[in-house]
Amino acid sequence: MDSLLRSDASLVLLVLMAAGPVLAAWDGAEEVRIRSSKDGAQQKAMIYVPPEARLEGGAPAPLLVALHTWSGDYRQGTGQAYLKECQRRKWVMVHPDFRGPNKRPQACGSDLAVRDVLDAAAYAREHARVDERRIYLVGASGGGYMALVMAHRAPTLWAGVSAWVPISDLAAWHGQCKAAKRGYYKHVEAACGGSPGPATEAEYRTRSPLFHLAAAKGVALDINAGIHDGHTGSVPVSHTLLAFNVLAEANGQRGKQLADADIASIVATRRVPEALAAASEPLAATRRRKVLFHRTAGPARVTLFDGGHEIDYAAAIAWLAEQRRPAEPKR
């Protein structure tokens, strides 16, 4: 997909993959430069600080770190949907660049990109009054991928992480995109130094959250996928379901893992097997799309919905709003 495919009038639900429209200005937000604490490069970001959370006389407010998609950057128009939610809730928001589109080694889950996200969160905490127990992370598509990366790279920072239609295994996605003649496999090669193989295996594995998500044990992590993704979209739902399996094991709930045969069936048929659907746990929250399957494993949860490569912004933010990082024990 080379452009934004579909949106509703309220910008609550969007289908994502590429950069989407770039806005010349974000109403109420400011473009800033943040010096990387890793290589000193100036990284741009959009930041919003509600009047209620200003340093002078403000009160601590939640902070949302919102991530652009695979081919986007800090100016990506879809970030406006996150901004609207934060303006409505009076939250602080930062929308960092983290080295822009995932077409080069400096981007795509690199140490530099990880540090950029952390630096953006630190910048927001320095320029606004932030509730340290309510620092949230959200992203879709390539942003969902980076949300999973950040969940295991900085697990103690986030009160909640919401990842939508994420990529979890770059080598697998490379093969899936190449087979489907989607050009994203070329981006992955550019970032990882070539096609998957002995010479690049370590690079692919290091940048793929699937192999490291056990470090996100105990993190409130919300992973979502549209069941038609991989058919009408570019990221098969296996990326979401396999990521959930890692989290289930890490959280000591191996019995909540999905069987490989069920995952393969869902990917192939775009249907949840009857036995699995019958075991779906209830989800009380309102969604824009019909929920087909939902399961929790400790603080992690997975949801399959009747849709494609998309995010329900309101549902993502509503779930995050319920999360709190545990208070530090008194000494």
N, C-alpha and C positions, 0 to 999 in steps of 0.2 A: 504494500500500500504506500503510495507516494504522497498522499495528502490526507487531510481530515475527511473521513467518509460521511459521518452523520452526526447531527447534534439536535437536541430539542431546544425549544425557545428559551428555557430557563437556564441552559448551560449546566444542568444537573447531571446529564448523561451524555458522554461523548465517546466516539470510537477513535482509537488512537493508534498511531505507530510513528508517523513522521512528525516533522516539527510543528505542523499546523500553522495558522496565521501568526505572524509576528506583529505585536502591537507597538505603535510608536510611543505610546505613553500608557502607563497603568494609573488609573484614577486612584489617587491616595497613596500610591507606593512611590518609592524613590530608588533610583539606580545608584549603587555604591560600588566602591572598589575595596577589595579585601586582600591584604598581602598574605600570600601563602606562608605558613610557618614551616613548610618543608623545603621549598625552593625559592622563595622570595618573589615569585611571579604575582603580578596584580591580577586578581580574579574578580570579575564583575558579578553582581547579584542584584536582585530586586528585594527591597525590604519594606515592610509595612509595620508601623508602630501606631496603634490607636492612641488617641489623646489620654485615655484612661491608664495607659501603661508607660507613659513617659517617665524619664528618670526623675524629673523634678515634680514631686507631688503625686506621682502615679501609684497605682497598686499593682502587685504582681499579677501577670496574666499568662495564660498558656502560650507556648511558642510552637508554631507549626513550621517544620522544615519540609518544604514541598519540592519534589524533584522533577525535572523535565524528562521527556521521553527519549528514546534511543537516538533519534536524529535531531533533537531539539537543543536549545541552549537556555540561558537564563531569561531571555526575552520571549520565550514561547507563549503564544496566545492562550493555550490551555491553562496556563498558570493563573489566568484571570478568574477561573472558576474557584480555585483555592482562595484567591484573594477575596472574592465575594463572601465566601463562607467565613473567613477570618474577620472581615469587616462587620458582618452580621453578629458574630459572637464576641467581638472586641478582643480578638487574639492578636498576638504578634506573629508575623510571618516573614520568612526569608526563602527566596527562590534562587538558589545558587547555580553557577555555571558548571562546576566540577569538570572543567576541561572540554565542555561542549559535546558535540556529536561523537558517538563511539566509533570513530573511524581511524584512530591512531593510538599508539601505545600509551600516551599520556592520559587517555580517557579510559572508558570501559573497565571500571572497577580497579584501576591502578592505585598504588599507594598515594600518588599525587591527588587523584580524584577523591579518594577517601579523606585525605587531609583537608581538601577544599570544603567538603561537606561539614566536617568538624569545625573548621575555621569559620564557616558561615554561621553555624550555631553559636560559636563563641562570640562572634561579632554582634549578633542579635542580643545576646545576654549582656553584652557590655553597653549597648545603646538603648536598652529598654529594660523595664522592670519585668523580669520573667519568673514565673512560678517554676522552681527547679524540679518539682515533682510532676510537672505537666509539660514535658518537652516531647513533642510528637514528630513522627516521620511518616510521609506518605508519598507514593509514586505509582505510576501505571506504566506498563510496557517496559521500556528501558529504565524508566523511573522505578518501576516495581522491582526490576533486576537490582538496581542500585540500593533500593530499600532493603532487600535481602542481604546484600553485601554489608551494608551499614549495621544491620541487626546483629551480625556475628562479629563485626569489627569493633563495635562500640556498644556492647549489650547493656552496660550499666547506665548509659545516658538516657535511653528512651523509655518513656512511660508507656508508649504503645507505638507499634509499627504496622501500617496498613499497606500491603502490596497487592496490586491488581494486575492480572495477566502478565506475571513476571517471567523472565527467562531465568532458569536456575542452572543449566548446564550448557556452556557455550559450545563445546564440541558437538553435543547432540543437536543443538540448534543450528549449528553450521551445516550439518548433514541434512537436516530437515529443510532448511532454506535452499540449499543447493539442489536437492531433489525436486523441490517445488518451483525452482527457477526464480526464487526471490533473492534480490541482490544483497540482502543483509549479510550473507555468508562472506562477501568480499570485505565488508566492514570488519567482521570478526577476524579475518585473516590479517587485515592491516593492523589491528590492535594487538594480535597475539603473535605476529611474526611469521605467518604462513598458515597452510592448511593443518588440521590436526594430524599429528604423527609423532614419532619418537623425539624429534628435535623441538617440538612445540608443546608436548604433552604437559610439562610442568607449568607453562604459561597459561594454558587453557584451564588447567585444574586450579591454579592459584586464583584466577579471576572468576571462577564459577562458584557461586554460593552453596550449591548443593553439597559440596564436599567439606564445608566448614560450618554449616548451620548448627551443628551440635553445640558450638560455642554460644549460640543464642538460647540455650537452655534457660527457662524461667522468664524469657521475654514475652510480653503480651504481643503476639504476632498474628495478624489477620491477613490470610491469603485468599484471594478470590480469582475465579476464572469463569469466563463464558464458555459454555459447553461446545459452541460452534467454532471457537478459536482454533487455529491450525487448519481450518477448512475455509471459513470466510475471513479469517485473520491469519496472522503469521506465527503465533506461538502456541503449539499444542498444549492441551491441558495437562499433559504428563508432567510438564515443568512445575506446575503448582502442586500436583498430587504427590510427586516424589519429594518435593521440598517438605510438605507436611509430614510425610513418613519419617524423614530425618528428625524433625522436631518432636514427633510422637515418641520416638525411641529416646531422644535426649531427655524428654520430660518424664521418662519412666513409664510410658503407656504404649508399649509395643502392640498391645491388643487393639489399639485404635488405628494401626496402619492399614492401608488399603492393599489388597493383594495385587501382585503384578498382573494377573489375568484380568482383574477388574479394571485396572488402569488402561491396559491395552484395549479392552472392549469399549471403554468410554471414548478413547481417542478415535477408534475405528468407526464406531456407530453413532457417535454424538448422542448417546442415551446412557442413563445411569441404570445398571443392571437392577432388576426388580428386588433382589435380596438386599442389595446395598441401599436402594432407595427406601426400603422398609426400615432399615436401621438408621436412617437419617435422624439427627437430633433436631429438635424444634429451634427455630430462629424467630424470636418475637419481633425484632425490629422490622420496620417497613422498608421494602426494597422497590426500586423501579422495575426490576425484572423478577420474574418468578424464580424462587429458590428451588433447585432440584435436589440438592444434597448439602448437608451441613454436618460438621463433626468437630468436636473439640478434643484436645489432648493437653491437659494442664492449661496453661495460659495461651496456648496456640490454638488456632482454629482455621478451618478451611471451608469455603463455600463455593459450590458450583451453581451458576444461574443460567437461565435460558437467554443467552445472549452471545456476543462475540468478543472481539478485542476491544474492551471498553471498561470504563470506570463509572461507578455511581458515586459522584463526589459527596452528595449529602449523606449517603450511608457510611462512607469512609470516615467522614469527619464526625458524624454522630457517634460511631463506635469509639473513636479516639477520645472524644470528650468524656467518656465514661472511665477512662483509664487513669490510674495514678501510680507513680513510682513509689514503692514502699519508703516510709520515712526512715531516715538514718537512726540507728539505735542510739539512745542516750548513753553517754559515757559516765 
